[in-house]
Amino acid sequence: MASMLEYLKTILQKVSFDKSLFEKELRKAIQSLTPDEVKQLKAWCYEQFGKMYRAVLNRCFSRVRFA
């Protein structure tokens, strides 16, 4: 079975055509993952979408507090 993290990556790829939808789904993803998974998601997001949505990523991940 695919992990929640992999599922959320798929969702983000599918909504990446729309900036506001992407940000909304990214915020939901961050809320539903463990801190370790959020770190993995962050690295993946910057790799995949860093050029296109750097401001969105900075905004969403700046609010995350890692334990």
C-alpha positions as CSV (number, residue, x, y, z in Angstrom):
1,M,0.0,0.0,0.0
2,A,1.3,3.4,-0.9
3,S,2.1,5.7,2.1
4,M,0.1,8.8,2.9
5,L,3.2,10.8,1.9
6,E,3.2,9.3,-1.6
7,Y,-0.5,9.8,-2.0
8,L,-0.1,13.5,-1.0
9,K,2.7,13.9,-3.5
10,T,0.4,12.6,-6.2
11,I,-2.3,15.1,-5.2
12,L,0.2,18.0,-5.3
13,Q,1.4,17.0,-8.7
14,K,-2.2,16.9,-10.0
15,V,-3.1,20.4,-8.6
16,S,0.2,22.1,-9.5
17,F,-1.4,23.8,-12.5
18,D,-3.2,26.1,-10.1
19,K,-1.3,28.1,-7.5
20,S,-4.0,28.7,-5.0
21,L,-5.2,25.1,-5.2
22,F,-1.6,23.9,-4.8
23,E,-1.1,26.0,-1.7
24,K,-4.4,24.8,-0.2
25,E,-3.5,21.1,-0.7
26,L,0.1,21.7,0.6
27,R,-1.3,23.2,3.8
28,K,-3.6,20.2,4.2
29,A,-0.7,17.8,3.5
30,I,1.5,19.4,6.1
31,Q,-1.2,19.1,8.7
32,S,-1.8,15.4,8.1
33,L,1.8,14.2,8.2
34,T,4.3,13.4,10.9
35,P,7.2,15.8,11.4
36,D,9.6,13.4,9.7
37,E,7.2,13.1,6.7
38,V,6.9,16.8,6.5
39,K,10.7,17.1,6.2
40,Q,10.6,14.6,3.4
41,L,7.7,16.4,1.7
42,K,9.6,19.8,2.0
43,A,12.7,18.4,0.3
44,W,10.6,16.9,-2.5
45,C,8.5,20.0,-2.9
46,Y,11.5,22.3,-3.3
47,E,13.0,19.8,-5.8
48,Q,9.8,19.5,-7.8
49,F,8.2,23.0,-7.5
50,G,11.0,25.2,-6.3
51,K,11.3,27.2,-9.5
52,M,7.5,27.6,-10.0
53,Y,6.2,28.1,-6.4
54,R,9.1,29.1,-4.2
55,A,7.1,31.8,-2.5
56,V,4.3,29.4,-1.7
57,L,6.7,26.8,-0.4
58,N,8.5,29.4,1.7
59,R,5.2,30.6,3.1
60,C,3.8,27.1,3.9
61,F,6.9,25.6,5.3
62,S,8.0,28.6,7.3
63,R,5.1,28.0,9.7
64,V,6.2,24.4,10.4
65,R,7.8,23.8,13.7
66,F,9.8,20.6,13.8
67,A,10.0,18.9,17.2
